[in-house]
Amino acid sequence: MRGLTIVLVGGLVLVALVVAGLWISRTHTLDRRVGSFRCSVQRRPGGPWSPGVAQYGAGELYWWRRHSLAPRPARRWARRELVVVERHRSELVADVERAGRSVPIYEVTCSTAGGEEHLLMAADAYAGLTSWIEATPTRAESVI
């Protein structure tokens, strides 16, 4: 009986180590991708913020939850349908210190095909987001 307990505890420890390793690897990979930035999403106005990582794609903005092992993004927004409606400095989150200077955090409201999305990001991430949206190529079918 004691041997079985040791095997079960050892197995649980091994599973915990594998899951922790996968999570660390996933987090490291998402943070290091080209075009990725930290971005929290609020599912409903006034609700809690869900931390994550967003990444620019050619035609979509992808968003992964920070606390997940899912290999696919939790959300996707089409570039052509993403419009920044409002931006204001966040009062919920203190400014982030980067390289000895304070960086403001913005709450950004975007309009999408599925409705409004509320995002929380650093000022430099906001600048990148608006540049990415504005750089959308024109549609070929709109040319006369």
MODELLER restraints for C-alpha pairs under 7 A, 6 or more apart:
rsr = mdl.restraints
at = mdl.atoms
rsr.add(forms.Gaussian(group=physical.xy_distance, feature=features.Distance(at['CA:23:A'], at['CA:69:A']), mean=5.96, stdev=0.5))
rsr.add(forms.Gaussian(group=physical.xy_distance, feature=features.Distance(at['CA:30:A'], at['CA:53:A']), mean=6.78, stdev=0.5))
rsr.add(forms.Gaussian(group=physical.xy_distance, feature=features.Distance(at['CA:35:A'], at['CA:55:A']), mean=5.32, stdev=0.5))
rsr.add(forms.Gaussian(group=physical.xy_distance, feature=features.Distance(at['CA:35:A'], at['CA:56:A']), mean=5.33, stdev=0.5))
rsr.add(forms.Gaussian(group=physical.xy_distance, feature=features.Distance(at['CA:36:A'], at['CA:53:A']), mean=6.55, stdev=0.5))
rsr.add(forms.Gaussian(group=physical.xy_distance, feature=features.Distance(at['CA:36:A'], at['CA:54:A']), mean=5.43, stdev=0.5))
rsr.add(forms.Gaussian(group=physical.xy_distance, feature=features.Distance(at['CA:36:A'], at['CA:55:A']), mean=4.09, stdev=0.5))
rsr.add(forms.Gaussian(group=physical.xy_distance, feature=features.Distance(at['CA:36:A'], at['CA:56:A']), mean=6.54, stdev=0.5))
rsr.add(forms.Gaussian(group=physical.xy_distance, feature=features.Distance(at['CA:37:A'], at['CA:53:A']), mean=5.60, stdev=0.5))
rsr.add(forms.Gaussian(group=physical.xy_distance, feature=features.Distance(at['CA:37:A'], at['CA:54:A']), mean=5.44, stdev=0.5))
rsr.add(forms.Gaussian(group=physical.xy_distance, feature=features.Distance(at['CA:37:A'], at['CA:55:A']), mean=6.44, stdev=0.5))
rsr.add(forms.Gaussian(group=physical.xy_distance, feature=features.Distance(at['CA:37:A'], at['CA:125:A']), mean=6.38, stdev=0.5))
rsr.add(forms.Gaussian(group=physical.xy_distance, feature=features.Distance(at['CA:38:A'], at['CA:52:A']), mean=5.97, stdev=0.5))
rsr.add(forms.Gaussian(group=physical.xy_distance, feature=features.Distance(at['CA:38:A'], at['CA:53:A']), mean=4.49, stdev=0.5))
rsr.add(forms.Gaussian(group=physical.xy_distance, feature=features.Distance(at['CA:38:A'], at['CA:54:A']), mean=6.19, stdev=0.5))
rsr.add(forms.Gaussian(group=physical.xy_distance, feature=features.Distance(at['CA:38:A'], at['CA:121:A']), mean=6.54, stdev=0.5))
rsr.add(forms.Gaussian(group=physical.xy_distance, feature=features.Distance(at['CA:39:A'], at['CA:51:A']), mean=6.35, stdev=0.5))
rsr.add(forms.Gaussian(group=physical.xy_distance, feature=features.Distance(at['CA:39:A'], at['CA:52:A']), mean=5.39, stdev=0.5))
rsr.add(forms.Gaussian(group=physical.xy_distance, feature=features.Distance(at['CA:39:A'], at['CA:53:A']), mean=5.31, stdev=0.5))
rsr.add(forms.Gaussian(group=physical.xy_distance, feature=features.Distance(at['CA:39:A'], at['CA:54:A']), mean=5.89, stdev=0.5))
rsr.add(forms.Gaussian(group=physical.xy_distance, feature=features.Distance(at['CA:39:A'], at['CA:119:A']), mean=6.52, stdev=0.5))
rsr.add(forms.Gaussian(group=physical.xy_distance, feature=features.Distance(at['CA:39:A'], at['CA:120:A']), mean=5.57, stdev=0.5))
rsr.add(forms.Gaussian(group=physical.xy_distance, feature=features.Distance(at['CA:39:A'], at['CA:121:A']), mean=4.97, stdev=0.5))
rsr.add(forms.Gaussian(group=physical.xy_distance, feature=features.Distance(at['CA:40:A'], at['CA:49:A']), mean=5.86, stdev=0.5))
rsr.add(forms.Gaussian(group=physical.xy_distance, feature=features.Distance(at['CA:40:A'], at['CA:50:A']), mean=5.24, stdev=0.5))
rsr.add(forms.Gaussian(group=physical.xy_distance, feature=features.Distance(at['CA:40:A'], at['CA:51:A']), mean=4.18, stdev=0.5))
rsr.add(forms.Gaussian(group=physical.xy_distance, feature=features.Distance(at['CA:40:A'], at['CA:52:A']), mean=5.34, stdev=0.5))
rsr.add(forms.Gaussian(group=physical.xy_distance, feature=features.Distance(at['CA:40:A'], at['CA:119:A']), mean=5.62, stdev=0.5))
rsr.add(forms.Gaussian(group=physical.xy_distance, feature=features.Distance(at['CA:40:A'], at['CA:120:A']), mean=4.93, stdev=0.5))
rsr.add(forms.Gaussian(group=physical.xy_distance, feature=features.Distance(at['CA:40:A'], at['CA:121:A']), mean=6.72, stdev=0.5))
rsr.add(forms.Gaussian(group=physical.xy_distance, feature=features.Distance(at['CA:41:A'], at['CA:49:A']), mean=5.53, stdev=0.5))
rsr.add(forms.Gaussian(group=physical.xy_distance, feature=features.Distance(at['CA:41:A'], at['CA:50:A']), mean=5.22, stdev=0.5))
rsr.add(forms.Gaussian(group=physical.xy_distance, feature=features.Distance(at['CA:41:A'], at['CA:51:A']), mean=6.58, stdev=0.5))
rsr.add(forms.Gaussian(group=physical.xy_distance, feature=features.Distance(at['CA:41:A'], at['CA:118:A']), mean=5.84, stdev=0.5))
rsr.add(forms.Gaussian(group=physical.xy_distance, feature=features.Distance(at['CA:41:A'], at['CA:119:A']), mean=4.74, stdev=0.5))
rsr.add(forms.Gaussian(group=physical.xy_distance, feature=features.Distance(at['CA:41:A'], at['CA:120:A']), mean=6.40, stdev=0.5))
rsr.add(forms.Gaussian(group=physical.xy_distance, feature=features.Distance(at['CA:42:A'], at['CA:48:A']), mean=6.08, stdev=0.5))
rsr.add(forms.Gaussian(group=physical.xy_distance, feature=features.Distance(at['CA:42:A'], at['CA:49:A']), mean=4.68, stdev=0.5))
rsr.add(forms.Gaussian(group=physical.xy_distance, feature=features.Distance(at['CA:42:A'], at['CA:50:A']), mean=6.19, stdev=0.5))
rsr.add(forms.Gaussian(group=physical.xy_distance, feature=features.Distance(at['CA:42:A'], at['CA:118:A']), mean=5.34, stdev=0.5))
rsr.add(forms.Gaussian(group=physical.xy_distance, feature=features.Distance(at['CA:42:A'], at['CA:119:A']), mean=6.42, stdev=0.5))
rsr.add(forms.Gaussian(group=physical.xy_distance, feature=features.Distance(at['CA:51:A'], at['CA:65:A']), mean=6.17, stdev=0.5))
rsr.add(forms.Gaussian(group=physical.xy_distance, feature=features.Distance(at['CA:51:A'], at['CA:66:A']), mean=5.50, stdev=0.5))
rsr.add(forms.Gaussian(group=physical.xy_distance, feature=features.Distance(at['CA:52:A'], at['CA:63:A']), mean=6.73, stdev=0.5))
rsr.add(forms.Gaussian(group=physical.xy_distance, feature=features.Distance(at['CA:52:A'], at['CA:64:A']), mean=5.41, stdev=0.5))
rsr.add(forms.Gaussian(group=physical.xy_distance, feature=features.Distance(at['CA:52:A'], at['CA:65:A']), mean=4.31, stdev=0.5))
rsr.add(forms.Gaussian(group=physical.xy_distance, feature=features.Distance(at['CA:52:A'], at['CA:66:A']), mean=4.18, stdev=0.5))
rsr.add(forms.Gaussian(group=physical.xy_distance, feature=features.Distance(at['CA:53:A'], at['CA:63:A']), mean=5.67, stdev=0.5))
rsr.add(forms.Gaussian(group=physical.xy_distance, feature=features.Distance(at['CA:53:A'], at['CA:64:A']), mean=5.34, stdev=0.5))
rsr.add(forms.Gaussian(group=physical.xy_distance, feature=features.Distance(at['CA:53:A'], at['CA:65:A']), mean=6.65, stdev=0.5))
rsr.add(forms.Gaussian(group=physical.xy_distance, feature=features.Distance(at['CA:53:A'], at['CA:66:A']), mean=6.58, stdev=0.5))
rsr.add(forms.Gaussian(group=physical.xy_distance, feature=features.Distance(at['CA:54:A'], at['CA:61:A']), mean=6.78, stdev=0.5))
rsr.add(forms.Gaussian(group=physical.xy_distance, feature=features.Distance(at['CA:54:A'], at['CA:62:A']), mean=5.42, stdev=0.5))
rsr.add(forms.Gaussian(group=physical.xy_distance, feature=features.Distance(at['CA:54:A'], at['CA:63:A']), mean=4.23, stdev=0.5))
rsr.add(forms.Gaussian(group=physical.xy_distance, feature=features.Distance(at['CA:54:A'], at['CA:64:A']), mean=6.35, stdev=0.5))
rsr.add(forms.Gaussian(group=physical.xy_distance, feature=features.Distance(at['CA:55:A'], at['CA:61:A']), mean=5.82, stdev=0.5))
rsr.add(forms.Gaussian(group=physical.xy_distance, feature=features.Distance(at['CA:55:A'], at['CA:62:A']), mean=5.20, stdev=0.5))
rsr.add(forms.Gaussian(group=physical.xy_distance, feature=features.Distance(at['CA:55:A'], at['CA:63:A']), mean=6.46, stdev=0.5))
rsr.add(forms.Gaussian(group=physical.xy_distance, feature=features.Distance(at['CA:56:A'], at['CA:62:A']), mean=6.48, stdev=0.5))
rsr.add(forms.Gaussian(group=physical.xy_distance, feature=features.Distance(at['CA:59:A'], at['CA:78:A']), mean=6.03, stdev=0.5))
rsr.add(forms.Gaussian(group=physical.xy_distance, feature=features.Distance(at['CA:59:A'], at['CA:79:A']), mean=5.24, stdev=0.5))
rsr.add(forms.Gaussian(group=physical.xy_distance, feature=features.Distance(at['CA:60:A'], at['CA:76:A']), mean=6.32, stdev=0.5))
rsr.add(forms.Gaussian(group=physical.xy_distance, feature=features.Distance(at['CA:60:A'], at['CA:77:A']), mean=5.39, stdev=0.5))
rsr.add(forms.Gaussian(group=physical.xy_distance, feature=features.Distance(at['CA:60:A'], at['CA:78:A']), mean=4.41, stdev=0.5))
rsr.add(forms.Gaussian(group=physical.xy_distance, feature=features.Distance(at['CA:60:A'], at['CA:79:A']), mean=4.93, stdev=0.5))
rsr.add(forms.Gaussian(group=physical.xy_distance, feature=features.Distance(at['CA:61:A'], at['CA:76:A']), mean=5.63, stdev=0.5))
rsr.add(forms.Gaussian(group=physical.xy_distance, feature=features.Distance(at['CA:61:A'], at['CA:77:A']), mean=5.17, stdev=0.5))
rsr.add(forms.Gaussian(group=physical.xy_distance, feature=features.Distance(at['CA:61:A'], at['CA:78:A']), mean=6.48, stdev=0.5))
rsr.add(forms.Gaussian(group=physical.xy_distance, feature=features.Distance(at['CA:61:A'], at['CA:79:A']), mean=6.55, stdev=0.5))
rsr.add(forms.Gaussian(group=physical.xy_distance, feature=features.Distance(at['CA:62:A'], at['CA:73:A']), mean=5.91, stdev=0.5))
rsr.add(forms.Gaussian(group=physical.xy_distance, feature=features.Distance(at['CA:62:A'], at['CA:75:A']), mean=5.98, stdev=0.5))
rsr.add(forms.Gaussian(group=physical.xy_distance, feature=features.Distance(at['CA:62:A'], at['CA:76:A']), mean=4.66, stdev=0.5))
rsr.add(forms.Gaussian(group=physical.xy_distance, feature=features.Distance(at['CA:62:A'], at['CA:77:A']), mean=6.68, stdev=0.5))
rsr.add(forms.Gaussian(group=physical.xy_distance, feature=features.Distance(at['CA:63:A'], at['CA:73:A']), mean=5.28, stdev=0.5))
rsr.add(forms.Gaussian(group=physical.xy_distance, feature=features.Distance(at['CA:63:A'], at['CA:74:A']), mean=5.91, stdev=0.5))
rsr.add(forms.Gaussian(group=physical.xy_distance, feature=features.Distance(at['CA:63:A'], at['CA:75:A']), mean=5.13, stdev=0.5))
rsr.add(forms.Gaussian(group=physical.xy_distance, feature=features.Distance(at['CA:63:A'], at['CA:76:A']), mean=6.29, stdev=0.5))
rsr.add(forms.Gaussian(group=physical.xy_distance, feature=features.Distance(at['CA:64:A'], at['CA:73:A']), mean=4.53, stdev=0.5))
rsr.add(forms.Gaussian(group=physical.xy_distance, feature=features.Distance(at['CA:64:A'], at['CA:74:A']), mean=5.22, stdev=0.5))
rsr.add(forms.Gaussian(group=physical.xy_distance, feature=features.Distance(at['CA:64:A'], at['CA:75:A']), mean=6.90, stdev=0.5))
rsr.add(forms.Gaussian(group=physical.xy_distance, feature=features.Distance(at['CA:65:A'], at['CA:74:A']), mean=6.46, stdev=0.5))
rsr.add(forms.Gaussian(group=physical.xy_distance, feature=features.Distance(at['CA:79:A'], at['CA:133:A']), mean=6.35, stdev=0.5))
rsr.add(forms.Gaussian(group=physical.xy_distance, feature=features.Distance(at['CA:80:A'], at['CA:136:A']), mean=6.91, stdev=0.5))
rsr.add(forms.Gaussian(group=physical.xy_distance, feature=features.Distance(at['CA:81:A'], at['CA:112:A']), mean=5.30, stdev=0.5))
rsr.add(forms.Gaussian(group=physical.xy_distance, feature=features.Distance(at['CA:81:A'], at['CA:113:A']), mean=6.01, stdev=0.5))
rsr.add(forms.Gaussian(group=physical.xy_distance, feature=features.Distance(at['CA:82:A'], at['CA:110:A']), mean=6.41, stdev=0.5))
rsr.add(forms.Gaussian(group=physical.xy_distance, feature=features.Distance(at['CA:82:A'], at['CA:111:A']), mean=5.84, stdev=0.5))
rsr.add(forms.Gaussian(group=physical.xy_distance, feature=features.Distance(at['CA:82:A'], at['CA:112:A']), mean=4.98, stdev=0.5))
rsr.add(forms.Gaussian(group=physical.xy_distance, feature=features.Distance(at['CA:83:A'], at['CA:110:A']), mean=5.32, stdev=0.5))
rsr.add(forms.Gaussian(group=physical.xy_distance, feature=features.Distance(at['CA:83:A'], at['CA:111:A']), mean=5.09, stdev=0.5))
rsr.add(forms.Gaussian(group=physical.xy_distance, feature=features.Distance(at['CA:83:A'], at['CA:112:A']), mean=6.66, stdev=0.5))
rsr.add(forms.Gaussian(group=physical.xy_distance, feature=features.Distance(at['CA:84:A'], at['CA:109:A']), mean=6.08, stdev=0.5))
rsr.add(forms.Gaussian(group=physical.xy_distance, feature=features.Distance(at['CA:84:A'], at['CA:110:A']), mean=4.37, stdev=0.5))
rsr.add(forms.Gaussian(group=physical.xy_distance, feature=features.Distance(at['CA:84:A'], at['CA:111:A']), mean=6.36, stdev=0.5))
rsr.add(forms.Gaussian(group=physical.xy_distance, feature=features.Distance(at['CA:85:A'], at['CA:109:A']), mean=5.52, stdev=0.5))
rsr.add(forms.Gaussian(group=physical.xy_distance, feature=features.Distance(at['CA:85:A'], at['CA:110:A']), mean=5.24, stdev=0.5))
rsr.add(forms.Gaussian(group=physical.xy_distance, feature=features.Distance(at['CA:85:A'], at['CA:111:A']), mean=6.34, stdev=0.5))
rsr.add(forms.Gaussian(group=physical.xy_distance, feature=features.Distance(at['CA:86:A'], at['CA:108:A']), mean=5.80, stdev=0.5))
rsr.add(forms.Gaussian(group=physical.xy_distance, feature=features.Distance(at['CA:86:A'], at['CA:109:A']), mean=5.07, stdev=0.5))
rsr.add(forms.Gaussian(group=physical.xy_distance, feature=features.Distance(at['CA:87:A'], at['CA:106:A']), mean=6.43, stdev=0.5))
rsr.add(forms.Gaussian(group=physical.xy_distance, feature=features.Distance(at['CA:87:A'], at['CA:107:A']), mean=5.74, stdev=0.5))
rsr.add(forms.Gaussian(group=physical.xy_distance, feature=features.Distance(at['CA:87:A'], at['CA:108:A']), mean=4.49, stdev=0.5))
rsr.add(forms.Gaussian(group=physical.xy_distance, feature=features.Distance(at['CA:87:A'], at['CA:109:A']), mean=6.33, stdev=0.5))
rsr.add(forms.Gaussian(group=physical.xy_distance, feature=features.Distance(at['CA:88:A'], at['CA:106:A']), mean=5.53, stdev=0.5))
rsr.add(forms.Gaussian(group=physical.xy_distance, feature=features.Distance(at['CA:88:A'], at['CA:107:A']), mean=5.54, stdev=0.5))
rsr.add(forms.Gaussian(group=physical.xy_distance, feature=features.Distance(at['CA:88:A'], at['CA:108:A']), mean=6.73, stdev=0.5))
rsr.add(forms.Gaussian(group=physical.xy_distance, feature=features.Distance(at['CA:89:A'], at['CA:104:A']), mean=6.82, stdev=0.5))
rsr.add(forms.Gaussian(group=physical.xy_distance, feature=features.Distance(at['CA:89:A'], at['CA:105:A']), mean=5.93, stdev=0.5))
rsr.add(forms.Gaussian(group=physical.xy_distance, feature=features.Distance(at['CA:89:A'], at['CA:106:A']), mean=4.47, stdev=0.5))
rsr.add(forms.Gaussian(group=physical.xy_distance, feature=features.Distance(at['CA:89:A'], at['CA:107:A']), mean=6.15, stdev=0.5))
rsr.add(forms.Gaussian(group=physical.xy_distance, feature=features.Distance(at['CA:90:A'], at['CA:105:A']), mean=5.64, stdev=0.5))
rsr.add(forms.Gaussian(group=physical.xy_distance, feature=features.Distance(at['CA:90:A'], at['CA:106:A']), mean=5.09, stdev=0.5))
rsr.add(forms.Gaussian(group=physical.xy_distance, feature=features.Distance(at['CA:90:A'], at['CA:107:A']), mean=5.48, stdev=0.5))
rsr.add(forms.Gaussian(group=physical.xy_distance, feature=features.Distance(at['CA:93:A'], at['CA:105:A']), mean=6.96, stdev=0.5))
rsr.add(forms.Gaussian(group=physical.xy_distance, feature=features.Distance(at['CA:95:A'], at['CA:102:A']), mean=5.90, stdev=0.5))
rsr.add(forms.Gaussian(group=physical.xy_distance, feature=features.Distance(at['CA:95:A'], at['CA:103:A']), mean=5.53, stdev=0.5))
rsr.add(forms.Gaussian(group=physical.xy_distance, feature=features.Distance(at['CA:95:A'], at['CA:104:A']), mean=4.96, stdev=0.5))
rsr.add(forms.Gaussian(group=physical.xy_distance, feature=features.Distance(at['CA:95:A'], at['CA:105:A']), mean=6.01, stdev=0.5))
rsr.add(forms.Gaussian(group=physical.xy_distance, feature=features.Distance(at['CA:96:A'], at['CA:102:A']), mean=5.74, stdev=0.5))
rsr.add(forms.Gaussian(group=physical.xy_distance, feature=features.Distance(at['CA:96:A'], at['CA:103:A']), mean=5.25, stdev=0.5))
rsr.add(forms.Gaussian(group=physical.xy_distance, feature=features.Distance(at['CA:96:A'], at['CA:104:A']), mean=6.71, stdev=0.5))
rsr.add(forms.Gaussian(group=physical.xy_distance, feature=features.Distance(at['CA:97:A'], at['CA:103:A']), mean=6.18, stdev=0.5))
rsr.add(forms.Gaussian(group=physical.xy_distance, feature=features.Distance(at['CA:103:A'], at['CA:122:A']), mean=6.69, stdev=0.5))
rsr.add(forms.Gaussian(group=physical.xy_distance, feature=features.Distance(at['CA:103:A'], at['CA:123:A']), mean=6.54, stdev=0.5))
rsr.add(forms.Gaussian(group=physical.xy_distance, feature=features.Distance(at['CA:104:A'], at['CA:122:A']), mean=6.03, stdev=0.5))
rsr.add(forms.Gaussian(group=physical.xy_distance, feature=features.Distance(at['CA:104:A'], at['CA:123:A']), mean=5.69, stdev=0.5))
rsr.add(forms.Gaussian(group=physical.xy_distance, feature=features.Distance(at['CA:105:A'], at['CA:120:A']), mean=6.95, stdev=0.5))
rsr.add(forms.Gaussian(group=physical.xy_distance, feature=features.Distance(at['CA:105:A'], at['CA:121:A']), mean=5.57, stdev=0.5))
rsr.add(forms.Gaussian(group=physical.xy_distance, feature=features.Distance(at['CA:105:A'], at['CA:122:A']), mean=4.40, stdev=0.5))
rsr.add(forms.Gaussian(group=physical.xy_distance, feature=features.Distance(at['CA:105:A'], at['CA:123:A']), mean=5.79, stdev=0.5))
rsr.add(forms.Gaussian(group=physical.xy_distance, feature=features.Distance(at['CA:106:A'], at['CA:120:A']), mean=5.69, stdev=0.5))
rsr.add(forms.Gaussian(group=physical.xy_distance, feature=features.Distance(at['CA:106:A'], at['CA:121:A']), mean=5.48, stdev=0.5))
rsr.add(forms.Gaussian(group=physical.xy_distance, feature=features.Distance(at['CA:106:A'], at['CA:122:A']), mean=6.04, stdev=0.5))
rsr.add(forms.Gaussian(group=physical.xy_distance, feature=features.Distance(at['CA:106:A'], at['CA:123:A']), mean=6.31, stdev=0.5))
rsr.add(forms.Gaussian(group=physical.xy_distance, feature=features.Distance(at['CA:107:A'], at['CA:118:A']), mean=6.92, stdev=0.5))
rsr.add(forms.Gaussian(group=physical.xy_distance, feature=features.Distance(at['CA:107:A'], at['CA:119:A']), mean=5.74, stdev=0.5))
rsr.add(forms.Gaussian(group=physical.xy_distance, feature=features.Distance(at['CA:107:A'], at['CA:120:A']), mean=4.61, stdev=0.5))
rsr.add(forms.Gaussian(group=physical.xy_distance, feature=features.Distance(at['CA:107:A'], at['CA:121:A']), mean=6.74, stdev=0.5))
rsr.add(forms.Gaussian(group=physical.xy_distance, feature=features.Distance(at['CA:108:A'], at['CA:118:A']), mean=5.73, stdev=0.5))
rsr.add(forms.Gaussian(group=physical.xy_distance, feature=features.Distance(at['CA:108:A'], at['CA:119:A']), mean=5.03, stdev=0.5))
rsr.add(forms.Gaussian(group=physical.xy_distance, feature=features.Distance(at['CA:108:A'], at['CA:120:A']), mean=6.16, stdev=0.5))
rsr.add(forms.Gaussian(group=physical.xy_distance, feature=features.Distance(at['CA:109:A'], at['CA:116:A']), mean=6.69, stdev=0.5))
rsr.add(forms.Gaussian(group=physical.xy_distance, feature=features.Distance(at['CA:109:A'], at['CA:117:A']), mean=5.75, stdev=0.5))
rsr.add(forms.Gaussian(group=physical.xy_distance, feature=features.Distance(at['CA:109:A'], at['CA:118:A']), mean=4.65, stdev=0.5))
rsr.add(forms.Gaussian(group=physical.xy_distance, feature=features.Distance(at['CA:109:A'], at['CA:119:A']), mean=6.36, stdev=0.5))
rsr.add(forms.Gaussian(group=physical.xy_distance, feature=features.Distance(at['CA:110:A'], at['CA:116:A']), mean=5.59, stdev=0.5))
rsr.add(forms.Gaussian(group=physical.xy_distance, feature=features.Distance(at['CA:110:A'], at['CA:117:A']), mean=5.14, stdev=0.5))
rsr.add(forms.Gaussian(group=physical.xy_distance, feature=features.Distance(at['CA:110:A'], at['CA:118:A']), mean=6.39, stdev=0.5))
rsr.add(forms.Gaussian(group=physical.xy_distance, feature=features.Distance(at['CA:111:A'], at['CA:117:A']), mean=6.35, stdev=0.5))
